[in-house]
Amino acid sequence: MATENQTDPTALVQQPRVNLLGMSRKNMEAYLSSIGEKPFRAQQILKWIHHSGIDNFDEMTNLGKPLRAKLQELAEIRPPNVVKQLDSIDGTRKWAVEVGGNNLVETVLIPDGQRGTLCVSSQVGCSLDCSFCATGKQGFMRDLTASEIIGQVWLAIKSYDGFNNGNKRIVTNVVMMGMGEPLLNFDNVVEAMSLMLDDFGYGLSKRRVTLSTSGVVPMLDKLGDVSTVSLAISLHAPNDELRSQLVPINKKYPIAELLAASKRYIAKQEDTHRVVTIEYTLIAGVNDGVEHAKELAEVLRDLPCKVNLIPFNPFSLSNYTRPSNNAVNRFWLVMTEAGYVTTVRTPRGDDIDAACGQLAGQVQDRTKRSERHRQKAELAQPIRLV
């Protein structure tokens, strides 16, 4: 038992400060209550962080000095650190963001007139291994925290001095289509998306925040109970045999189950005109034939959807190639004549490896998957005769 003059060694261990950057309004209110403060202060703090880009409590002038002092002691507003920024000739901007442990994730902003779409990552690497995606070849380290996810939005706006632009939005749309499978980081992704939608956060419309999934069916059903964001399905094949080769999670949740879950998701939404976006990466000689298009049109027949065709974007550890423009046009024509609203995604930022499927970052892979892919690629190299 410690005497009066002895110091309890545990008292010398400073508790880590709580990062408020990724807290939803509900959790911010709960946190403030837990430290003896009024919950309504959450709205003020959220506006300072997400409307004004403030990361210093001393600048939050409508908070009393005692509260600011308490927050300085117990909490922080700490976005991830930008290590590198690359700008494409087409205006696309990519950031490599440090998330600890010598790991980097990548975030991309694609400007298009008055619209700016931010592609946000949810994991360090990816826990899945889709064959046409550079992220999957990097392996997997961990899930991102809510602060690391929403921090990508905060950093993108900050990069363009967007917090000082009044009503002019830099980020008008967010797509959870960066590194990682969002539904396998469910709680943190939902927390971050709630801030994207919250008027005291970024105030985005539910139609302007899109979650893309490769098909984690149980979590998709769970998402429908707690979220109203738009849904995109990373499909890429019209039948189970081919999709299982391209998207291995299909072996666990085949196409019929995935599409049924997608229908359940939109059925839970109050907006009766919701549709699902079907993402289909076209790979030369693999899934880009007219027969594939006809099969896809039939498979999607009962799902309210639109189709986004994505010509494959090459990367170093892949032997796939981009289809010809004629092949893309033929596929588009079949889908259009079948009655589907079908668009072809124009590659953006491919000169800085920022196009769809090219995000890689830097992953301290605890799965050893990246090493296996490198070894496989080396074995596939042709032998040169001297």
N, C-alpha and C positions, 0 to 999 in steps of 0.2 A: 504494500500500500504506500503511495507517495506521501511524503511529509509535506508540510506547508511550504517549505523552502525548495522542494524538489519540483522540477518541471515535467509534466506528462509528455513523453517524447511524441505521442501521436498528435499533440496540439501544435507541434512544429511543422507538421506536414500540411502544406497548403493544398486545399481542395482545388481541383481544376475548375476554372470558371466556365459557366454555362454559355454556350454559343447561341445567341438569340436569333441569328440570321435565318435559320431554317424553321423557326417555330410558327405554327399556324396561330390564328387568333385565339382559338379555343385553348391551345396549350400555353400560349403566352398569358392568358388570363389566369389559368391554373398556376402557372409559375409565380406570377405576381402575388396571388393569394397566399402561396406557400411561404413567401418572404414577408408577409404582413402588409402588402400594399393593395390598393384598390384595383380590381380587375379592369375598370374602364381605362386605366392607363395603357393597357395593351394597344388600344387603337392609336393613341398618340405615338407610341414607340414604333409600331408597324409603319405608320406614315413617314416617320423620320427615316427609317431604314429603307423602305421600298419605294417611297415617292420622292424622297430628297437625296437618297444615296449616302446618308450620314452613318458613319461607323464609330463615332466618338460621342459618348453620353454627355460630355460637357457642352456639346453644341445643341442638345435637345432643350431649348430654352423654355418650353412650356411645362417642363418637369421641375419640381422643386429641388433645391440643392441637396437636401437630405436623401431624396430618392436617387438623384444622379450619383451621389457619393456611394450609396449602397450598391447600385448597379456596377459602378467602376470596380468595386471590391469583389462582387460575386459573379458578374457576367461579362460578356464581350460580344462584339459583332465582328466576326472574323471570316472574311471570304477566302476562298482558295487563292493561292498565289499564281499569277500568270508568269510562266517561264519563257514562252515564245509566242509571238504573233506573226502570222503570215497572211499576206493580202494577195488575192488572185487578180489576174488581169480583168476578170469579169465582175469584180467588186465583192466577191465572196471573201469573208474574213474568218480565219481559223485561229483558235487559241489552244496552246498546250498548257494545261492547268495542273499544278503540283498538288497532290493530295496525300503527301507523307509517304515515308518508306521508299523513297526513290521511285514513286509511281506517278505517271502523268495520264490524265484523260484529256480528250479533245472535244471542243465545242465549236460549232460552225454557225455563222450568221449569213443568210442568203438574202441580199436585198433584191427587191423586184418592184420598181416604181415606188409607190407609197407604202409598200408592204415590206416587212422584214421578218423572215422566218428563222428562228433560232433552233438548231438541232442540239438537244441536250443529252448528255450521257447519264446513265444510272448505275453503272458498275465499273470497277477497275478491271478492264478486259470484259469477258463475257462468259457466263457459266454454261452457255450453249456453244455449239461448234458447227454453225452453218457453213457449208463448203465454199460459198461464193463471197464470204465476208472476211475482210482483213482483221476485224476485231477478234473474231473467233480463233484465228490463228495465233493470237497473242496469249491465249490461255486466260486464266482468271485468278484474281487476287482476293477481292472483297467487294461488298456492296458499298456504294457511296452513302454518306449521311444525308439527311434532308438539307443541312446547311451547305454541303458540297454540291447538291443538285440545284437548289435555288440560287446558290452563289454563282453559278454559271450565267443565270439571267442577270443578276446584279452586276457582274463583271462586264458582260456584253454591253449593257446600257452605259456603264461607267466609261467604257472604252471610247464611246462616241460622244462623251459629255452629255449623255441623254437625260440625266437627272436635272439638267439646267435648261432644257429645251422647251419648257412649258408643256403645252398639250401635244407637241409633236412627238409621236411614238417612234422609237428606234426598233423595238421588238413588238410587232403586232400579232405574231403567231409563234407558238412554241410546239415543237414536235418532240416527243420522247422517242427519238429514233437514233440517238447517238450510240456510244459504246454501251453494251449490256442489254439484258432482257429486263424491261421495267417490272414485269409482274413477279419476277423472282427477287425483287427488292420492294415488296408491296408497300409496307408501312411508310418507308421513307419517301417513296415516289408519291404516294397519296398525300402525305403531309406537304410536300413541295408543291404539288399541283393545286392544293387548296389555297396556297399563297398566290399562285398565278391567277386564280379566279377571284380571290377576295378583293373587294373594293378598297380595302386598306392595305392590300398588297399590290398586285399589278393590274387588277381589274380587267383581265382578259375574258372574253366571251367563251362559254363552254364549247362553241364551235371553232374557236381559235386555239384550243389546246388539244393536241391529239396524242394519244398513247398508241404505240405500235407494238404488237406482240407476235411472237412466233407460234404461240398457241398453248399457253399454260392454262388449260381449261378450268381447273378448280379455282384459280385465282381470278380468271376472267369473270366467272360467276360471282365471286366475292366483290369484284370491282363494281359490278352493276348495282350492288347494294349501297355503295358509299360514294360513287362518283358520277358526274354527268358529262365528262369530257368526251370528245370524239374518239372513235375507235378505228384503228387501221390493223389489218391482218396481213402479216408477212407470209404470203402463201407460196408463190413461186413455182407451183406445179399443179396440174389438174388431176393427178391420181396419186394414190398412196405409195405405190412402188417408187415412182420418181421422186416424190416429195421426201420420202424417208432417206433417200440418198443425199438430197440437198439440205434438208432441215431435219436432223436426226430425232428431234423431239416428236416428230410425226409418228414414230414407232409407238410412242406412249399415248399420244392424243391424235388419232388419225383425222383426216379431213372432215368426215361426216360429223364427228364429235365437235370439232373446232367451229364449223359453220353453224351447228345447232346452238353452241354457246354464244356465238356472235348474235344470232337471232334473239336469244334470251336477253342479251345485254341491251339491245336497242328497244326491246319490248318493255324494259323497266324504265325507260326514259319518258318523261312527260311529253317531250316533243315527238309527236307521231310521225314527223317527216324525216326522222333520222335515217341515215344510210351508213353502211360500213365501207371504208376504203379498202380495196383489195390491192395489195402491193405485189407486183409480179416482175421479178428481175429476169430479163431475157438474156439467155446465154446461148451463144452460137452452137448449133448442132446438138443441144441438150434439151431445151424446152421451148424453142422458138418456132416450131413448125406450125403450119396451118392446122394439122391434126390436133396439136396441143391446144390451139386457140378454140377449135370447135368443142373439144372436150371440156375446156374451162367454161365456155359459155353454158354448157349443159349443167355442169356441177353447180354453178352459181344461180341457177334458174330461180330458186325459191328464196334467195337472200336479197333484201333491198341493199343494193351496193353500187358503187362506181369503181372503175378499174384504173389503176395507175401503173403503166408499163415503164420499167426502168432498164434501159440498155445497160448491160454489165459494165462496171468500171474496173479495169485491170489493176492488179497489185502484185507484188513480187512473189508471193508464195502460192500463186494460183496459175494453173494452166488453162483456165477458161479464157475465152475471147468474146469480144463484143460482137453482136450480130450485125449484119449489113443493114443499111437503111431500108432496102427492099424487104428484108425479112421482118423488120419492125413494122413497116407499113402494111404488109400482108396480115400480120397478127392483129394490128389495130383495126383493119378493115373488117375482119371476121367478127371481132367483138362489137364494133359499132353497128354492123348490119344485124347482129343478134339483139340489138336494143340497149346495149350498155353504154353509159357515158364513160368514155375511155380517153385518157390523156397519156401522152408520152412525156416522161420527165426529161427535160434537157439537162445534160450533165453540167453542173456548176462547181467551180473550184477544183476541177480535176488536175490542174497544173500545180496545185499545192496539196494534192492527195486529200481533198476535202469533200469529194463527191460521195454519193451514197455507196456504202460498202467499203470505203477506203480508210475509215478512221481506225487508228491503231494505238496512238499514244505510246506509253512505256509501262509495261506491266511486269512486276516481279511475280512471275507465274508460279503459284503454288501447286498447280495441277500437272506441271511438266508437259502440258499439251504443246506449248510453243516449241519446245525442244524436239518433240516427235515430228512436228510439221517441218521443221528445218531439216532434220535428218532425211525425211521422206523426199523433200525437194532436192537435196543434194544427191540422193541416189537416183533421182529421175533425170539428172543432168546427163547429156550425151557424152560418151567417151571421145576425147579428141586424140586422133592419131598423129604422132610427131614424125 
